[in-house]
Amino acid sequence: MFKNLLFVVSVLFSSPIVLAQLDYDKPEAVGLNSDFIQTKTDSIMLSSIKQHAFPGAQLLVAKKGKIIFHKAYGYHTYDSITKVNLDDIYDLASVTKIVGPLPALMKLYEEGKLDLDTPFSNYWKPWRHKQDKKHITLRELLAHQSGLQPYIVFLNSVTKNGKLKNRFVKTDVSKRFSNQIYDGIFIKNRFKNKVFRRINRSKVSSEKIYNYSGLASLIYPQVIENITGENYIDYLQNNFYSPLECYTLGYLPSLKKFKNNIVPTENDSIFRKTLTKGWVHDENAALLGGISGNAGLFGTSLDLAKYMQMLIQKGQYNGKQLLKPETVNTFTKVQYPENNNRRGLGFDKPIIGNDTLSLKKAYPAPKVSSKSFGHSGFTGTFVWADPENDMVFIFLSNRVYPTRANRNIYNNNIRIHLQQTFYEASN
């Protein structure tokens, strides 16, 4: 009965493929039960697709450096035309925060070019004369402890009565409008200055409590360029993505000559007036030309697994030391537990006391270790690394298709149920 509902692509575990340090093996090679994993995972995925939590997904799990599960489920959309493949590229949404600017900030920190506890205004000059911002530290920003407001809707600046303002958006490329944000849509190059000004003028709470904010992530790429003197994308590519052999990981995939399919996200009725595909879903990232620290990265589950495996291995991968072990330790530990703030530096962490919670209330799975870390994304993405259990969990979906109002992925805590499966699969 599920014949047309589910399409599964399985990796052949007998394949001789070796990918840097990650390679493929059977679950039994790391003490897990294949039948248990297969039966339970397929059941959760079948049910989720049937309930329209998402039309399709990629799921990859690695343990002890072995990829023991790697499957593609379902279709790009509910019309069941384009099957999801293992090399399809997904919009990573807020997973960008820990895979884009964060490794760069980590590297600059260990090189002594960034300090976690001196004012961030040392690196972002406009804040030097802002009374409510001049003393905020990078540690506070990365741990969401700074008091910055959660979000600003910049789309309001470029639309009026549902139409795009010609002052900021053009349908043809030109010298001043060279940042393409969708097919036939170009944003004014200097619009990012307007974004920065509004962030600089935004209100800051005097109460230093945990409050998730994506505003600083919009600034980080510019800070990285200011410090390094290099283009942000080139810096990431040269220092991380190329050494990791992450071939699909990056910004603006529609401007690259990928043979891989790019999975669509939302039927956008407000901004792009069409199905968003190949261009970042997040409107703020789009208005920055698709290159941002809060969203904009695209990639496959395999590329993300390599990155997260590097972090589990304390910055080392394929014989290369990309980050120092002490840097990884510093950024992946809880920063403000006394304030009931579970966050690391950029990285999300388990809810404090997570191991005592039910599957319905836990985040992430109750059996992950307190040393684990990762991040989720608005489009339906979720990546997590558990160094204590030597496990990497990658889930990519487009749950925002056809609309972001679809919240079944959260209502049923699907990703957490899937993750827990691999902790319960011991032989």
C-alpha positions in Angstrom: 0.0 0.0 0.0 3.0 2.2 0.4 4.4 1.5 -3.0 3.9 4.9 -4.4 4.4 6.7 -1.1 7.9 5.7 -0.4 11.0 5.5 -2.5 14.2 4.2 -0.8 17.7 4.3 -2.0 20.1 2.2 0.0 23.8 2.2 0.1 25.3 -1.2 -0.7 27.4 -2.0 2.3 29.6 -4.2 0.2 30.7 -1.2 -1.8 34.4 -0.5 -1.7 33.8 3.2 -1.5 36.1 4.9 1.0 35.5 8.6 1.7 38.4 10.2 3.5 38.1 8.8 7.1 34.4 8.0 6.8 33.7 4.7 5.1 30.7 2.4 4.8 30.0 -0.7 6.9 27.2 -2.7 8.4 25.7 -1.7 11.7 26.9 -5.0 13.2 30.5 -3.8 12.7 29.9 -1.2 15.4 27.6 -3.4 17.6 24.2 -2.3 16.2 21.4 -4.5 14.9 20.6 -3.9 11.2 17.1 -5.5 11.3 16.0 -3.3 14.3 17.3 -0.1 12.7 15.8 -0.9 9.3 12.4 -1.9 10.6 11.9 1.0 13.0 13.4 3.7 10.8 11.4 2.7 7.7 8.3 2.6 9.9 8.9 6.2 11.2 9.7 7.5 7.7 6.7 5.8 6.1 4.3 7.2 8.7 5.9 10.7 8.5 5.6 10.9 4.8 2.0 9.7 4.9 1.2 12.3 7.5 2.8 15.0 5.2 5.5 15.9 7.7 7.8 16.1 4.7 7.6 14.7 1.2 11.1 13.1 1.4 14.3 13.1 3.3 17.9 11.9 3.5 19.1 10.2 6.6 22.7 9.4 7.4 24.2 7.9 10.6 27.8 7.2 11.3 29.3 5.5 14.3 33.0 5.0 15.1 33.9 6.5 11.7 31.6 4.1 9.8 28.6 5.1 7.9 26.2 2.4 9.0 23.0 3.9 7.6 22.5 6.2 4.5 19.1 6.3 2.8 17.0 8.6 0.8 13.2 8.4 1.3 10.2 9.7 -0.7 10.1 12.4 -3.3 10.9 16.1 -3.7 7.2 17.0 -3.6 3.9 15.3 -2.9 3.2 14.8 -6.6 5.6 11.8 -6.4 7.5 12.7 -9.6 11.1 13.3 -8.6 12.5 10.7 -6.2 15.0 11.8 -3.5 18.5 10.5 -4.1 21.5 10.3 -1.8 23.3 13.1 -3.7 20.4 15.5 -3.8 21.2 19.0 -2.4 19.1 20.5 0.4 18.7 24.0 1.8 20.3 23.7 5.2 18.6 26.8 6.7 20.0 27.6 10.3 22.4 24.6 10.1 24.3 27.2 8.2 25.2 28.9 11.5 27.4 26.1 12.7 28.8 25.0 9.2 29.3 28.5 7.7 30.6 31.3 9.9 31.2 29.2 13.1 34.3 27.2 11.9 35.8 30.5 10.6 35.2 32.2 14.0 36.7 29.1 15.7 39.8 29.3 13.6 40.2 33.1 14.1 39.8 32.5 17.9 42.5 29.9 18.1 44.8 32.2 16.0 44.3 34.9 18.6 42.5 37.2 16.1 39.2 37.0 18.0 38.6 37.1 21.8 35.5 35.6 23.3 35.3 37.9 26.3 36.4 41.4 25.0 33.7 43.6 23.5 32.5 42.5 20.1 32.6 46.2 19.2 36.4 45.7 18.9 35.6 43.8 15.7 32.3 45.6 14.7 33.0 49.3 14.9 29.4 50.6 14.6 28.7 49.1 18.1 31.4 51.2 19.8 29.1 54.1 20.2 26.0 52.1 21.0 25.5 52.2 24.8 23.4 49.0 24.8 25.8 47.1 22.6 29.4 48.3 23.1 30.1 45.8 25.9 28.4 42.7 24.4 31.0 39.9 24.0 31.3 37.3 21.3 30.8 34.6 23.9 27.4 36.2 24.8 26.4 36.5 21.1 27.3 32.9 20.2 25.6 31.5 23.3 22.5 33.7 22.7 23.0 35.4 26.0 23.5 38.9 24.7 20.0 40.4 24.9 19.7 41.0 21.2 16.2 40.6 19.8 15.5 37.4 18.0 14.7 38.5 14.5 14.1 41.5 12.2 11.9 41.0 9.1 13.9 42.9 6.5 11.5 41.9 3.8 9.2 44.7 4.9 11.8 47.1 3.6 11.7 45.9 0.0 7.9 45.2 -0.4 4.9 47.4 -0.4 1.3 46.2 -0.8 2.7 42.8 -1.8 5.0 44.2 -4.5 8.7 44.5 -4.6 10.1 48.1 -4.5 12.0 49.0 -7.6 14.4 51.0 -5.4 15.8 47.9 -4.0 15.0 45.1 -6.4 15.4 44.8 -10.2 14.5 42.1 -12.7 17.7 42.7 -14.7 21.3 42.5 -13.5 23.4 45.7 -13.5 26.5 47.0 -11.8 24.6 48.2 -8.7 22.2 45.2 -8.7 24.5 42.2 -9.3 23.4 40.1 -6.3 21.0 37.5 -7.7 18.5 36.2 -5.2 16.2 34.3 -7.5 15.5 33.8 -11.2 15.0 37.3 -12.5 15.4 39.0 -9.1 18.4 41.1 -8.2 18.9 42.9 -4.9 20.7 46.2 -4.6 24.3 45.5 -3.7 24.3 48.0 -0.9 21.1 46.7 0.7 23.3 44.8 3.2 24.3 48.2 4.6 20.7 48.8 5.4 20.5 45.5 7.1 23.6 46.3 9.2 22.2 49.7 10.2 18.9 48.2 11.4 20.8 45.6 13.5 23.0 48.3 14.9 20.0 50.4 15.9 17.9 47.4 17.2 17.0 47.3 20.9 18.8 45.2 23.4 17.3 43.7 26.5 19.0 44.7 29.7 18.2 41.2 31.0 21.0 38.8 30.3 19.1 35.6 29.8 18.9 32.9 27.1 17.1 34.3 24.1 17.8 32.8 20.7 18.8 35.5 18.2 19.9 35.2 14.6 20.9 38.9 14.1 24.6 38.5 14.9 24.9 35.7 12.3 24.0 38.3 9.6 27.1 40.2 10.7 29.6 37.4 11.0 30.6 37.0 7.3 31.5 40.7 7.1 33.5 40.5 10.4 35.3 37.4 9.0 36.2 39.3 5.8 37.3 42.4 7.8 39.7 40.3 9.9 41.1 37.9 7.3 41.1 40.3 4.3 39.7 37.4 2.3 36.3 36.7 0.7 34.1 34.9 3.1 33.2 32.1 0.7 36.8 31.6 -0.4 38.0 31.5 3.3 35.5 28.7 4.1 36.3 26.8 0.9 40.1 27.0 1.4 40.2 26.2 5.1 37.3 23.7 5.5 35.2 22.5 2.6 38.0 21.6 0.2 40.2 19.9 2.8 37.1 17.9 3.9 36.2 17.1 0.3 32.7 18.6 0.8 32.0 19.0 -2.9 28.4 20.2 -2.7 28.6 22.3 0.5 28.3 26.0 -0.2 26.2 29.0 -1.1 24.3 29.8 -4.3 24.1 26.3 -5.8 22.0 27.5 -8.8 25.0 29.4 -10.0 27.1 26.3 -10.0 27.1 23.5 -12.5 26.0 20.7 -10.3 24.5 17.6 -11.9 22.9 16.9 -8.5 19.2 17.7 -8.1 18.4 20.6 -5.7 15.3 19.9 -3.5 12.7 22.7 -3.5 11.4 24.3 -0.3 8.3 26.4 -0.1 5.7 27.7 -2.5 6.4 31.3 -1.7 3.2 33.5 -2.1 4.8 36.6 -0.6 8.2 37.3 -2.0 9.2 35.1 -5.0 5.6 34.2 -6.0 6.6 30.7 -7.0 8.2 27.5 -5.8 11.5 28.3 -4.2 14.2 26.0 -5.6 17.9 26.4 -5.8 17.8 29.6 -3.9 17.8 30.1 -0.2 14.4 29.9 1.5 15.2 32.4 4.3 14.2 35.9 3.3 16.9 37.7 5.3 19.6 35.6 3.8 18.1 36.1 0.3 18.2 39.9 0.8 21.9 39.6 1.5 22.4 38.1 -1.9 22.0 34.5 -0.6 25.3 34.7 1.4 24.7 35.0 5.1 25.7 33.5 8.4 22.2 32.7 9.5 21.1 30.7 6.4 22.1 30.1 2.8 24.3 27.0 2.8 23.2 24.0 0.7 24.6 20.5 0.8 24.1 16.8 1.0 23.9 14.6 4.1 27.3 13.1 3.2 29.1 16.5 3.2 27.6 17.4 6.5 28.6 14.0 8.0 32.2 14.8 7.1 32.1 18.1 8.8 30.5 16.8 12.0 32.9 13.8 12.0 35.8 16.3 11.9 34.4 17.9 15.0 34.0 14.6 16.8 37.6 13.9 16.0 38.6 17.2 17.6 39.3 19.1 14.4 41.1 16.3 12.6 40.0 14.7 9.4 41.8 12.8 6.6 45.2 13.5 8.1 44.5 17.2 8.4 44.2 19.2 11.6 41.6 21.9 10.6 40.9 23.1 14.2 42.7 22.5 17.5 41.2 20.0 19.9 41.0 22.6 22.7 39.1 24.9 20.3 36.5 22.3 19.6 36.2 21.5 23.3 35.7 25.2 24.2 33.0 25.9 21.6 31.0 22.7 22.2 30.5 22.9 25.9 27.6 24.7 27.7 28.6 28.3 28.5 25.9 29.6 30.9 24.4 26.6 32.8 23.8 28.8 35.8 21.3 30.7 33.7 19.6 27.5 32.5 21.1 28.2 29.1 22.0 25.0 27.3 23.9 26.5 24.4 27.5 26.1 23.5 29.3 28.7 21.4 27.2 28.6 18.2 26.3 25.0 18.8 23.0 23.8 20.2 23.2 21.3 23.1 20.8 19.0 24.8 18.2 20.4 27.1 19.6 20.5 30.6 18.3 17.3 32.2 17.4 15.9 28.8 18.2 12.3 29.8 15.3 12.4 32.3 12.7 13.5 29.7 10.3 11.4 27.6 10.8 11.2 23.8 7.9 13.6 23.4 9.6 16.3 25.5 13.3 15.6 24.9 15.6 17.6 22.6 17.4 15.9 21.1 17.0 12.1 21.8 17.1 11.4 25.6 20.0 8.9 25.2 22.5 11.4 23.6 25.3 12.4 25.9 25.6 15.8 27.5 28.8 16.3 25.5 26.9 16.1 22.2 26.1 19.1 20.0 24.5 20.2 16.7 21.8 22.4 15.3 18.5 22.3 13.5 17.2 24.3 10.5 13.8 25.8 9.7 13.5 23.9 6.4 13.5 20.6 8.3 17.2 19.9 8.7 18.9 18.5 11.8 22.6 17.6 12.4 24.0 16.2 15.6 27.4 14.8 16.8 27.9 12.8 20.0 31.6 12.4 20.8 30.9 10.2 23.8 29.0 7.7 21.8 31.1 8.4 18.6 27.9 9.0 16.6 27.0 11.5 13.8 23.3 11.9 12.9 22.2 13.8 9.8 18.6 14.4 8.7 17.7 16.6 5.8 14.2 17.3 4.6 12.0 20.0 3.1 9.3 20.1 5.7 8.3 23.6 4.6 6.9 22.2 1.4 4.4 23.3 0.3 4.1 25.8 3.2 6.0 26.6 6.4 2.7 26.2 8.3 3.3 22.5 8.1 4.6 21.6 11.6 4.1 17.8 11.8 7.8 17.3 12.0 7.8 19.2 15.3 4.4 18.0 16.6 5.5 14.4 16.3 9.1 14.9 17.3 10.1 12.8 14.3 13.8 13.6 14.1 14.2 12.8 17.8 12.4 9.4 17.4 14.7 8.6 14.5 17.8 9.6 16.5 16.8 7.5 19.5 16.4 4.4 17.3 20.2 4.3 16.8 20.8 4.4 20.5 18.4 1.6 21.1 19.8 -0.7 18.4 22.6 -2.3 20.4 23.1 -6.0 19.7 
